[in-house]
Amino acid sequence: MNLRRLLGAATAVVMLGSLTAAPAATASPAGGAPQSGILPATLAPAAESTPEAMWKQTPDGFAALPGYGLAGTTGGQAGRIVTATTIQELKDHAAAPEPLVIFIRGSLKAEDYIKIPVAANKSFIGVGAGSEVVNAGFKLINVSNVIFRNFTIRDSYIPGDWDGKRPDNDRDGIQLDTTHHVWVDHMKIQRMGDGLIDTRKDSDLVTYSWNVFADNNKALGVGWTSNAVTRMTIHHNWIRNTTQRNFSLDNTAAAHVYNNYLQDIGQYGMMGRNAAKVVLEGNTFTAVQDPVVAKDPVTEVVSRDNIFNGTRGRRDNVGAAFDPARNYAYQKDDPARVPEIVSNGAGPRENSAPNTTTAITVALDGTGDFGSLQAAIGSIPSGSTLPRTITVKPGVYREAVHVWADRPNLTIQGATANASDVVISYDTPANGVKFFGGTWGTAGSPTMTISAAGTTVRNLTVENSYDEAAKGPSQALAVRSVGDKVTFDGTRFLGNQDTYLADTAGRDATARTYLKNCYIEGDVDFIYGRGTAVLDGCTIHSLDRGSSTNNGYVVAPSTKNSNPYGILIVNSTLTSDAAPGTVSLGRPWFASSDPEALPMAVIRDSVLGNHIAVRGWADMGGHSWIEGRFGEYNNSGPGAYINEFHPQLSSEDAARLTIEAFLGDWKPAARG
């Protein structure tokens, strides 16, 4: 049984136990000792993963400590119990000057987004399964003593504003400004226009526990102040399918982050900024870039007993920060069990029916299930192998998209047969500088990354719109495919340098990609990588760089030396507006990560335009083109030279270097 449902039918009544008074202890500074003779705020007699601990009757961590004239966080304990079934009722109750326990019953939806002002001494409690607030958030400004438990806040996303930069987009889930004693527990907050929770301007004595934070670009920001005041406890939260601020902890006097599960994160994980003091312990990071970052020289981040699965980049551990146990007692779960414990226990009570939806629609005009492709991907349960189809209606979707490895067998298709009707666009260059140091690199640049096996992308355009003419040359990937058995059908790839990367999850991993009836354009090495890729019936267009001698290179394989199959271009047409004889078919890429590579590419049964150079293949990085395994066969057109610089396959080699051979035991539907 899912542990979050253990409360049964009497959920709301039992949860009122959370409104009992907090222990009367004295909050000491983050590094100081508790007052002599006073019990710590959290006795924690059992591991956090027990049902009793999951649904504690009082807050724990910093929200339980006294300060600012309060004994702890008790919410609306001293007031009446009222019920909100509409947004207007919720607004009225939230603004009331008196203490209230506000039961939220059913789905409360705002026609136009509203950030509901909250007065002090309120408890917002979802009643039963499925309680939610839609297209609205909560604003706590200079207030105190507020509790949120057991409901969902969702869907204030403005379609097309993935970056959250529109002037009218301040659509947070919860905003705290100069507010203290707040407990957010067993909530789900997802798909908001701006942040999921913004903890701002010296807010203090806050605990966020057992929540689900999902499907958002900007997730969880803390700061907006030059003071180091904020003390907060963050534990047993499930942060998934988000991009940035997971958390971003700026100038926290003490941020204690333990037993959280970060899964499928686009940019960076936990970050300390400026004078932040952060203790990270017993967390699990899965598929997270730069999982632990101490951004600034004075930032102190203690990282201990954390588990990292499929991560890359920074794992900072610097300074002493503070000792959480000198503020309150707590008990950690085994970090190896955190994914299981948190995924089973975090979030509100919800309907128990499994997600078996196989048809999902994305639209910018509000007619779809979601306004963002990444949010639609996030709606698919992690680990599900059920084939599903996301249909994207026409429009330009500015967002970076990642099909995570734990969501296989997904089809993403444009709603029309015209690939130009649906455009997925972003503009991150590989040499772009991260605000926390370093560059985004190859893996951080793609507009679309496909890590899941069995993915199909059909009838849409993916572009990296980085303007190298204005900003200078850089790798700027449109697509990076990593998973095995990935199909692109009628897909357009737009970019300049390194448009499409056929990659693998590791040097020894297998990743086969079949591209049929596709259009790919670029100039430098715009089809490259160590994966196995078959381009069948594609148009491969070399952009004109304006040179009279060198307008780029088509392929740059870096095939593993033991892999007989690299890049195959077959039944395709190579075109360009560039000057005749100024584009090379390719060059061998000996990546620093695999100096023993043996690059392999074959171009056969294709039409080669007059832009192709007489010297068909080029050298690269001190390696001669003849060090690669390059071959041509049965090509036609003005660029189909037969000379010493265009090595031709024998009929025997041609018979074994076929589509079927490259794809092996995988037999995707052939092009029509």
C-alpha positions as CSV (number, residue, x, y, z in Angstrom):
1,M,0.0,0.0,0.0
2,N,1.2,3.5,-0.8
3,L,2.3,5.0,2.5
4,R,0.8,8.4,1.8
5,R,-2.6,6.9,1.9
6,L,-2.3,5.4,5.4
7,L,-4.4,8.2,6.9
8,G,-7.6,6.7,5.5
9,A,-10.9,8.5,5.5
10,A,-10.2,10.5,8.6
11,T,-7.2,12.3,7.1
12,A,-8.3,15.8,7.8
13,V,-9.3,15.1,11.4
14,V,-6.1,13.3,12.1
15,M,-4.1,16.1,10.5
16,L,-5.5,18.5,13.0
17,G,-3.1,17.0,15.4
18,S,-0.5,19.0,13.5
19,L,-2.0,22.0,15.1
20,T,-1.1,21.2,18.6
21,A,1.4,23.5,20.2
22,A,5.1,23.1,19.4
23,P,7.5,22.2,22.2
24,A,8.5,25.2,24.3
25,A,12.2,25.3,23.4
26,T,14.3,28.4,22.6
27,A,15.7,28.8,19.1
28,S,19.5,29.4,19.4
29,P,21.7,30.6,16.6
30,A,22.4,28.0,14.0
31,G,25.8,27.1,15.3
32,G,24.9,27.4,19.0
33,A,23.9,25.0,21.7
34,P,20.3,24.4,22.7
35,Q,19.2,26.1,26.0
36,S,20.2,23.9,28.9
37,G,17.4,21.7,30.3
38,I,15.0,22.1,27.4
39,L,14.1,19.3,25.1
40,P,15.0,19.6,21.4
41,A,12.0,20.3,19.1
42,T,12.1,17.0,17.3
43,L,12.6,13.9,19.5
44,A,12.4,11.6,16.5
45,P,12.0,8.3,18.3
46,A,11.6,6.4,15.0
47,A,13.2,6.5,11.6
48,E,11.7,9.2,9.3
49,S,10.3,6.5,7.0
50,T,7.7,5.2,9.5
51,P,4.1,6.2,8.8
52,E,4.1,8.0,12.2
53,A,7.1,10.0,11.3
54,M,5.8,10.8,7.8
55,W,2.6,12.3,9.1
56,K,3.9,13.9,12.2
57,Q,1.5,15.8,14.4
58,T,3.8,18.8,14.8
59,P,6.4,20.3,12.5
60,D,10.0,19.3,12.9
61,G,13.2,21.1,12.1
62,F,13.6,24.8,12.3
63,A,9.8,25.5,11.9
64,A,9.3,23.8,15.3
65,L,11.7,26.1,17.2
66,P,10.5,29.2,19.0
67,G,11.5,32.7,18.1
68,Y,10.1,36.1,17.2
69,G,7.7,35.8,20.1
70,L,6.2,32.5,19.0
71,A,6.6,29.1,20.7
72,G,6.7,27.4,17.3
73,T,4.6,26.8,14.2
74,T,1.0,26.0,15.1
75,G,-0.9,27.6,12.2
76,G,-4.6,28.2,12.9
77,Q,-4.8,26.1,16.0
78,A,-6.4,28.7,18.1
79,G,-9.2,29.4,15.6
80,R,-12.3,28.0,14.0
81,I,-12.4,25.3,11.3
82,V,-13.8,26.5,8.0
83,T,-14.1,25.0,4.5
84,A,-13.2,26.4,1.1
85,T,-14.8,24.9,-2.0
86,T,-14.2,27.9,-4.3
87,I,-11.3,30.3,-4.9
88,Q,-13.3,33.1,-3.5
89,E,-14.0,31.3,-0.3
90,L,-10.3,30.5,-0.1
91,K,-9.3,34.1,-0.6
92,D,-11.7,35.3,2.1
93,H,-10.6,32.8,4.7
94,A,-6.9,33.3,3.9
95,A,-7.2,37.1,4.4
96,A,-9.2,36.9,7.6
97,P,-7.5,38.6,10.6
98,E,-8.4,35.7,13.0
99,P,-6.7,32.3,13.3
100,L,-8.3,29.7,11.1
101,V,-8.0,26.1,10.1
102,I,-9.0,26.1,6.4
103,F,-10.1,22.8,4.9
104,I,-9.7,22.7,1.1
105,R,-12.2,20.4,-0.4
106,G,-12.1,19.3,-4.1
107,S,-10.6,21.2,-7.0
108,L,-10.5,25.0,-6.6
109,K,-9.7,26.6,-9.9
110,A,-9.1,30.3,-10.7
111,E,-10.2,31.6,-14.1
112,D,-7.4,34.1,-14.0
113,Y,-4.2,33.5,-12.0
114,I,-4.3,35.0,-8.5
115,K,-1.7,34.9,-5.8
116,I,-3.8,34.8,-2.7
117,P,-2.7,37.0,0.2
118,V,-2.4,35.0,3.5
119,A,-2.7,36.6,6.9
120,A,-1.0,35.2,10.0
121,N,-2.1,32.1,11.9
122,K,-3.6,30.0,9.2
123,S,-3.6,26.2,8.5
124,F,-4.5,25.1,4.9
125,I,-5.4,21.4,5.0
126,G,-6.5,19.3,2.0
127,V,-9.5,17.1,2.8
128,G,-9.3,13.6,1.5
129,A,-7.7,12.6,-1.8
130,G,-7.4,15.0,-4.7
131,S,-7.7,18.3,-3.0
132,E,-6.1,21.0,-5.2
133,V,-5.7,24.7,-6.0
134,V,-5.4,25.3,-9.8
135,N,-4.0,28.4,-11.5
136,A,-3.4,30.2,-8.2
137,G,-0.8,30.5,-5.6
138,F,-0.3,31.9,-2.1
139,K,1.5,35.1,-1.0
140,L,2.8,35.5,2.6
141,I,4.2,39.0,3.2
142,N,5.4,40.0,6.6
143,V,3.3,37.3,8.3
144,S,3.9,34.3,10.5
145,N,2.7,30.9,11.7
146,V,1.3,29.3,8.5
147,I,0.9,25.6,7.7
148,F,0.2,24.0,4.3
149,R,-0.6,20.3,4.2
150,N,-2.1,17.6,2.0
151,F,-3.1,19.3,-1.3
152,T,-1.8,20.1,-4.7
153,I,-1.0,23.6,-6.2
154,R,-0.7,23.4,-9.9
155,D,-0.9,24.8,-13.5
156,S,-0.3,28.5,-13.7
157,Y,2.3,28.0,-16.5
158,I,2.0,30.5,-19.3
159,P,2.5,28.5,-22.5
160,G,5.5,29.6,-24.3
161,D,7.1,31.4,-21.4
162,W,9.4,28.5,-20.2
163,D,12.0,31.0,-19.0
164,G,9.4,32.8,-16.9
165,K,10.5,36.2,-18.2
166,R,7.2,37.8,-19.2
167,P,6.6,41.0,-17.1
168,D,3.2,39.6,-16.0
169,N,4.6,36.3,-15.0
170,D,5.0,36.2,-11.2
171,R,3.1,33.0,-10.9
172,D,4.6,31.3,-7.9
173,G,3.1,28.4,-6.0
174,I,4.0,29.9,-2.7
175,Q,5.8,33.2,-2.0
176,L,7.3,34.0,1.4
177,D,8.6,37.6,2.0
178,T,10.0,38.4,5.4
179,T,7.8,35.7,6.9
180,H,8.6,33.3,9.7
181,H,7.3,30.0,11.1
182,V,6.0,28.2,8.0
183,W,5.6,24.5,7.6
184,V,4.9,23.0,4.1
185,D,4.3,19.3,4.4
186,H,3.0,16.6,2.1
187,M,2.2,19.0,-0.7
188,K,2.6,18.7,-4.4
189,I,3.5,21.8,-6.4
190,Q,3.9,21.6,-10.1
191,R,3.8,23.4,-13.5
192,M,3.8,26.9,-12.1
193,G,4.6,30.0,-14.3
194,D,7.5,31.1,-12.1
195,G,8.8,29.4,-8.9
196,L,7.3,26.5,-7.1
197,I,8.2,28.1,-3.8
198,D,10.1,31.4,-3.4
199,T,11.5,31.9,0.1
200,R,12.5,35.5,0.1
201,K,13.7,38.6,2.0
202,D,14.9,37.2,5.4
203,S,12.1,34.6,5.9
204,D,13.0,32.4,8.8
205,L,12.2,29.2,10.7
206,V,10.8,27.2,7.9
207,T,10.5,23.5,7.3
208,Y,9.6,21.9,3.9
209,S,9.0,18.2,4.4
210,W,7.6,15.2,2.4
211,N,6.6,17.3,-0.6
212,V,6.7,16.7,-4.4
213,F,8.1,19.5,-6.5
214,A,7.8,18.7,-10.2
215,D,7.6,19.7,-13.8
216,N,8.9,23.2,-13.7
217,N,11.8,25.3,-14.9
218,K,12.5,27.4,-11.8
219,A,11.8,25.2,-8.8
220,L,12.8,26.4,-5.3
221,G,14.6,29.7,-4.7
222,V,15.8,31.0,-1.4
223,G,17.2,34.5,-0.9
224,W,16.5,37.9,-2.5
225,T,18.4,39.5,0.4
226,S,22.0,40.5,1.4
227,N,21.4,39.3,4.9
228,A,22.2,35.8,6.2
229,V,19.1,35.2,8.3
230,T,17.1,32.3,6.9
231,R,17.1,29.1,8.9
232,M,15.3,26.2,7.2
233,T,15.0,22.4,7.2
234,I,14.4,20.6,3.9
235,H,13.8,16.9,4.2
236,H,12.2,13.9,2.4
237,N,11.1,16.0,-0.6
238,W,10.9,14.5,-4.1
239,I,12.3,17.1,-6.7
240,R,11.8,15.7,-10.2
241,N,11.8,16.9,-13.8
242,T,12.8,20.4,-13.0
243,T,15.6,22.5,-14.4
244,Q,17.1,25.1,-12.0
245,R,16.8,26.1,-8.3
246,N,16.6,22.7,-6.8
247,F,17.2,24.4,-4.2
248,S,19.1,27.6,-4.8
249,L,20.0,28.6,-1.3
250,D,21.3,32.2,-1.1
251,N,22.5,33.7,2.1
252,T,20.9,31.1,4.3
253,A,22.2,31.3,7.9
254,A,21.5,27.5,8.2
255,A,19.9,25.3,5.6
256,H,19.7,21.6,6.7
257,V,18.9,19.4,3.6
258,Y,18.6,15.7,4.3
259,N,17.0,12.6,2.8
260,N,15.7,14.3,-0.3
261,Y,15.4,12.6,-3.7
262,L,16.5,14.7,-6.7
263,Q,15.6,12.9,-10.0
264,D,15.9,14.0,-13.6
265,I,17.2,17.6,-13.2
266,G,18.1,19.7,-16.2
267,Q,20.7,22.1,-15.0
268,Y,21.9,22.0,-11.4
269,G,20.9,20.4,-8.1
270,M,21.5,21.9,-4.7
271,M,23.3,25.2,-4.7
272,G,24.6,27.4,-2.0
273,R,25.2,31.1,-2.9
274,N,26.9,34.0,-1.3
275,A,27.2,33.6,2.5
276,A,25.0,30.5,2.6
277,K,25.7,27.8,5.1
278,V,24.3,24.5,4.0
279,V,24.5,20.9,5.3
280,L,23.5,18.3,2.7
281,E,23.3,14.7,4.0
282,G,21.7,11.4,3.1
283,N,20.3,12.7,-0.2
284,T,20.1,10.8,-3.5
285,F,20.8,12.5,-6.8
286,T,19.8,10.6,-9.9
287,A,20.4,12.1,-13.4
288,V,21.4,15.5,-12.1
289,Q,24.0,17.8,-13.7
290,D,26.2,19.6,-11.2
291,P,24.4,18.0,-8.2
292,V,26.1,20.0,-5.4
293,V,27.4,23.6,-6.1
294,A,29.0,26.0,-3.7
295,K,28.8,29.0,-5.9
296,D,30.8,31.7,-4.2
297,P,34.1,31.9,-2.2
298,V,32.3,32.4,1.1
299,T,29.7,29.7,0.6
300,E,30.0,26.8,2.9
301,V,28.4,23.5,1.8
302,V,29.0,20.3,3.9
303,S,28.1,17.3,1.7
304,R,28.1,13.9,3.4
305,D,26.6,10.5,3.0
306,N,24.9,11.5,-0.3
307,I,24.4,9.1,-3.2
308,F,25.0,10.1,-6.8
309,N,23.6,8.0,-9.7
310,G,24.1,9.0,-13.3
311,T,25.3,12.5,-12.4
312,R,28.1,14.6,-13.8
313,G,29.8,17.8,-12.9
314,R,30.3,19.4,-9.5
315,R,30.0,17.8,-6.1
316,D,31.3,20.5,-3.9
317,N,32.2,20.0,-0.3
318,V,33.7,23.1,1.3
319,G,33.7,24.7,4.8
320,A,32.1,23.7,8.1
321,A,28.7,25.4,7.7
322,F,26.9,24.5,11.0
323,D,25.9,21.5,13.1
324,P,22.1,20.7,12.7
325,A,22.2,18.6,15.9
326,R,23.0,21.7,17.9
327,N,19.6,23.1,16.9
328,Y,17.3,20.1,17.0
329,A,17.4,16.3,17.1
330,Y,16.6,14.3,13.9
331,Q,17.1,10.9,12.5
332,K,18.1,10.2,8.9
333,D,17.0,7.3,6.7
334,D,19.5,5.2,4.9
335,P,20.3,7.2,1.7
336,A,20.2,4.0,-0.4
337,R,16.5,3.7,0.5
338,V,15.6,7.3,-0.1
339,P,14.3,6.9,-3.6
340,E,11.9,4.2,-2.4
341,I,10.9,5.9,0.8
342,V,10.4,9.3,-0.7
343,S,8.6,8.3,-3.9
344,N,6.2,6.2,-1.8
345,G,5.7,8.7,1.0
346,A,6.0,12.3,-0.4
347,G,3.1,14.4,-1.5
348,P,-0.6,14.6,-0.6
349,R,-3.1,11.8,-0.6
350,E,-4.2,11.2,-4.2
351,N,-6.5,9.0,-6.1
352,S,-5.1,5.5,-6.3
353,A,-5.8,4.8,-10.0
354,P,-2.6,4.2,-11.9
355,N,-1.6,6.6,-14.7
356,T,-2.4,4.6,-17.9
357,T,-3.0,7.5,-20.2
358,T,-1.4,6.7,-23.5
359,A,-2.4,9.8,-25.5
360,I,-1.2,13.3,-24.3
361,T,-1.6,16.6,-26.1
362,V,0.5,19.7,-25.8
363,A,-0.7,23.1,-27.1
364,L,0.1,26.7,-26.6
365,D,-3.5,27.9,-26.9
366,G,-4.9,26.0,-23.8
367,T,-6.5,23.2,-25.8
368,G,-4.0,20.6,-24.8
369,D,-3.4,18.6,-21.6
370,F,-0.2,20.7,-21.1
371,G,1.3,23.9,-22.4
372,S,4.9,22.6,-22.2
373,L,6.4,19.5,-23.8
374,Q,8.7,19.0,-20.8
375,A,5.7,19.1,-18.5
376,A,4.0,16.5,-20.6
377,I,7.1,14.2,-20.4
378,G,7.1,14.8,-16.6
379,S,3.5,13.5,-16.4
380,I,4.7,10.0,-17.4
381,P,5.4,7.9,-14.3
382,S,9.1,7.2,-13.8
383,G,9.9,3.7,-14.7
384,S,6.8,3.1,-16.8
385,T,7.4,1.1,-19.9
386,L,3.9,1.6,-21.3
387,P,4.1,3.0,-24.8
388,R,2.7,6.6,-24.9
389,T,2.3,9.3,-27.5
390,I,2.6,13.0,-27.0
391,T,1.0,15.0,-29.8
392,V,2.2,18.6,-30.1
393,K,0.0,21.2,-31.7
394,P,1.4,23.8,-34.1
395,G,3.5,26.6,-32.6
396,V,7.0,27.6,-31.5
397,Y,7.8,26.0,-28.1
398,R,10.8,27.7,-26.5
399,E,12.1,25.2,-24.0
400,A,14.9,22.7,-23.4
401,V,13.5,19.2,-23.6
402,H,14.8,16.0,-22.0
403,V,13.3,12.6,-22.5
404,W,14.7,11.0,-19.4
405,A,16.1,7.5,-19.4
406,D,13.4,6.3,-17.0
407,R,10.6,7.1,-19.5
408,P,11.1,4.7,-22.4
409,N,8.9,3.9,-25.4
410,L,7.6,7.4,-25.9
411,T,6.5,8.9,-29.2
412,I,6.6,12.7,-29.6
413,Q,4.9,13.8,-32.8
414,G,3.8,17.0,-34.4
415,A,0.0,17.3,-34.9
416,T,0.3,17.8,-38.7
417,A,2.3,16.1,-41.4
418,N,4.4,19.3,-41.8
419,A,7.4,19.3,-39.6
420,S,7.8,23.1,-39.8
421,D,4.4,23.6,-38.0
422,V,5.8,22.5,-34.7
423,V,9.2,24.0,-33.6
424,I,11.0,23.2,-30.4
425,S,13.6,25.9,-30.0
426,Y,16.3,26.9,-27.5
427,D,19.6,28.7,-27.8
428,T,22.3,27.3,-25.4
429,P,25.8,27.2,-26.8
430,A,28.3,24.7,-25.5
431,N,30.8,27.4,-24.7
432,G,28.2,29.5,-22.9
433,V,29.3,30.4,-19.4
434,K,27.3,29.1,-16.5
435,F,26.6,31.7,-13.9
436,F,28.2,29.4,-11.3
437,G,31.3,28.7,-13.3
438,G,32.4,26.6,-16.2
439,T,30.6,26.2,-19.5
440,W,27.5,24.3,-20.4
441,G,29.5,21.9,-22.6
442,T,28.2,19.4,-25.1
443,A,25.7,17.7,-22.8
444,G,24.3,21.0,-21.6
445,S,23.8,22.6,-25.0
446,P,21.1,20.5,-26.8
447,T,17.6,21.8,-27.3
448,M,16.4,18.1,-27.1
449,T,18.2,15.3,-25.3
450,I,16.9,11.8,-25.7
451,S,18.1,9.4,-23.0
452,A,15.3,6.9,-23.1
453,A,15.3,3.8,-25.2
454,G,12.6,3.2,-27.8
455,T,11.9,6.9,-28.3
456,T,10.3,8.1,-31.6
457,V,10.3,11.8,-32.7
458,R,8.1,12.5,-35.7
459,N,6.9,15.4,-37.9
460,L,8.4,18.3,-35.9
461,T,11.4,20.6,-35.9
462,V,14.1,20.9,-33.3
463,E,16.4,23.8,-33.5
464,N,19.3,25.4,-31.6
465,S,18.7,29.1,-32.4
466,Y,22.1,30.3,-31.0
467,D,23.2,33.1,-33.4
468,E,26.8,32.3,-34.1
469,A,27.0,35.1,-36.6
470,A,26.3,37.6,-33.9
471,K,27.9,35.9,-30.9
472,G,30.7,33.9,-32.3
473,P,31.3,30.3,-33.2
474,S,30.3,27.5,-30.8
475,Q,29.0,24.1,-30.7
476,A,25.2,24.5,-30.4
477,L,23.4,21.2,-30.5
478,A,19.8,20.8,-31.6
479,V,19.5,17.2,-30.7
480,R,21.6,14.7,-28.7
481,S,20.4,11.1,-28.6
482,V,21.8,8.8,-26.0
483,G,19.2,6.0,-25.7
484,D,19.2,2.9,-27.8
485,K,16.6,2.2,-30.6
486,V,15.7,5.9,-31.1
487,T,13.8,6.8,-34.3
488,F,13.5,10.2,-36.0
489,D,10.8,10.2,-38.7
490,G,10.2,13.3,-40.8
491,T,12.1,15.4,-38.3
492,R,13.9,18.7,-39.1
493,F,17.2,19.4,-37.3
494,L,18.3,23.0,-37.5
495,G,21.6,24.4,-36.3
496,N,25.1,25.3,-37.3
497,Q,28.0,23.6,-35.6
498,D,27.3,20.1,-34.2
499,T,23.6,20.1,-35.0
500,Y,23.0,16.4,-34.2
501,L,25.0,14.3,-31.8
502,A,24.6,10.5,-32.0
503,D,25.9,9.7,-28.6
504,T,26.0,6.8,-26.1
505,A,25.6,6.7,-22.4
506,G,29.2,5.6,-22.1
507,R,32.1,4.4,-24.1
508,D,31.0,0.8,-24.0
509,A,27.3,1.4,-24.3
510,T,25.2,0.7,-27.4
511,A,23.0,3.4,-28.9
512,R,21.4,2.9,-32.3
513,T,19.4,5.7,-34.0
514,Y,17.4,5.5,-37.2
515,L,16.7,8.7,-39.0
516,K,14.3,8.4,-42.0
517,N,12.9,11.1,-44.2
518,C,14.6,13.8,-42.1
519,Y,16.1,17.2,-42.9
520,I,19.4,18.1,-41.1
521,E,21.3,21.3,-41.7
522,G,24.5,22.8,-40.3
523,D,28.0,23.7,-41.3
524,V,30.7,22.2,-39.0
525,D,30.6,18.5,-38.0
526,F,26.8,18.7,-37.9
527,I,26.3,14.9,-37.8
528,Y,28.7,13.4,-35.3
529,G,29.4,11.2,-32.3
530,R,30.3,7.7,-31.2
531,G,26.8,6.2,-31.5
532,T,25.5,4.2,-34.5
533,A,23.3,6.3,-36.7
534,V,21.5,5.4,-40.0
535,L,20.3,8.3,-42.1
536,D,17.9,6.9,-44.7
537,G,16.2,9.1,-47.3
538,C,17.3,12.3,-45.6
539,T,18.2,15.7,-46.9
540,I,21.5,16.8,-45.5
541,H,22.0,20.5,-46.1
542,S,25.4,22.3,-45.6
543,L,24.9,26.0,-44.8
544,D,27.0,28.5,-46.7
545,R,29.6,30.1,-44.4
546,G,30.5,32.5,-47.1
547,S,34.0,31.0,-47.8
548,S,35.4,30.4,-51.2
549,T,37.5,27.5,-49.9
550,N,36.1,25.9,-46.8
551,N,32.4,25.8,-45.8
552,G,32.6,23.0,-43.3
553,Y,32.3,19.3,-42.8
554,V,29.2,17.0,-42.8
555,V,30.1,14.1,-40.5
556,A,32.6,13.7,-37.6
557,P,32.3,10.1,-36.2
558,S,34.1,9.1,-33.1
559,T,33.2,5.4,-33.2
560,K,34.6,3.0,-30.6
561,N,37.3,0.9,-32.1
562,S,35.5,-2.4,-31.5
563,N,32.2,-1.1,-33.0
564,P,32.0,-1.9,-36.8
565,Y,29.1,0.4,-37.3
566,G,29.3,4.2,-37.0
567,I,27.4,6.6,-39.3
568,L,25.6,5.4,-42.4
569,I,24.1,7.9,-44.9
570,V,22.0,6.0,-47.5
571,N,19.4,6.9,-50.1
572,S,19.9,10.5,-49.1
573,T,20.6,13.9,-50.8
574,L,23.4,16.2,-49.8
575,T,22.7,19.8,-50.7
576,S,24.1,23.3,-50.2
577,D,24.1,26.8,-51.5
578,A,27.8,27.1,-50.7
579,A,30.5,27.5,-53.4
580,P,31.3,24.4,-55.4
581,G,33.9,22.1,-53.9
582,T,34.0,23.8,-50.4
583,V,32.4,21.2,-48.2
584,S,34.1,18.0,-47.0
585,L,32.1,14.8,-46.5
586,G,33.6,14.5,-43.0
587,R,36.6,14.1,-40.8
588,P,37.7,11.7,-38.0
589,W,37.0,12.8,-34.4
590,F,39.4,11.3,-31.9
591,A,37.8,12.6,-28.7
592,S,40.0,13.1,-25.7
593,S,37.8,10.8,-23.8
594,D,38.5,8.0,-26.2
595,P,41.8,8.4,-28.0
596,E,41.6,4.7,-29.1
597,A,38.5,5.5,-31.2
598,L,38.3,4.3,-34.8
599,P,35.9,6.7,-36.5
600,M,33.6,5.1,-39.1
601,A,31.3,6.5,-41.7
602,V,29.8,5.3,-45.0
603,I,27.9,7.4,-47.6
604,R,26.2,5.3,-50.2
605,D,23.4,5.2,-52.8
606,S,23.0,9.0,-52.3
607,V,23.1,12.2,-54.4
608,L,26.0,14.5,-53.7
609,G,25.8,18.1,-54.8
610,N,28.6,20.2,-56.3
611,H,29.5,21.7,-52.9
612,I,31.3,18.5,-52.0
613,A,35.1,18.8,-52.2
614,V,37.3,17.0,-54.7
615,R,39.3,16.0,-51.7
616,G,36.3,14.4,-50.1
617,W,37.5,13.8,-46.5
618,A,39.5,16.1,-44.2
619,D,42.0,15.8,-41.4
620,M,41.1,16.8,-37.8
621,G,43.1,17.6,-34.7
622,G,46.4,16.3,-36.0
623,H,44.8,13.1,-37.3
624,S,44.8,12.3,-41.0
625,W,41.5,11.4,-42.6
626,I,42.9,8.0,-43.6
627,E,43.0,7.0,-39.9
628,G,39.3,6.8,-40.0
629,R,37.1,4.0,-41.6
630,F,35.5,6.0,-44.4
631,G,33.8,4.6,-47.5
632,E,31.5,5.6,-50.3
633,Y,29.5,3.5,-52.7
634,N,27.2,4.0,-55.7
635,N,26.7,7.7,-55.2
636,S,25.7,10.1,-57.9
637,G,25.6,13.8,-58.6
638,P,28.3,16.3,-59.3
639,G,30.0,15.7,-55.9
640,A,30.2,11.9,-56.3
641,Y,33.9,11.8,-57.2
642,I,35.8,8.6,-57.7
643,N,39.4,9.3,-56.9
644,E,42.0,8.7,-54.2
645,F,40.3,11.1,-51.8
646,H,36.9,9.3,-52.1
647,P,37.5,5.7,-51.1
648,Q,35.0,3.3,-52.7
649,L,33.7,0.2,-51.0
650,S,34.1,-3.1,-52.8
651,S,30.9,-4.9,-53.7
652,E,31.6,-7.3,-50.9
653,D,31.9,-4.5,-48.3
654,A,28.8,-2.9,-49.7
655,A,26.9,-6.1,-49.2
656,R,27.7,-6.2,-45.5
657,L,27.5,-2.5,-44.7
658,T,23.7,-2.2,-45.0
659,I,20.9,-0.6,-43.0
660,E,20.1,-4.0,-41.5
661,A,23.7,-4.6,-40.5
662,F,24.0,-1.3,-38.8
663,L,20.8,-1.7,-36.8
664,G,21.4,-5.4,-35.9
665,D,18.5,-7.1,-34.1
666,W,16.5,-3.9,-34.1
667,K,14.0,-3.7,-37.0
668,P,12.2,-0.3,-37.0
669,A,9.6,0.4,-39.7
670,A,11.4,1.3,-42.9
671,R,10.8,4.6,-44.6
672,G,7.8,4.8,-46.9
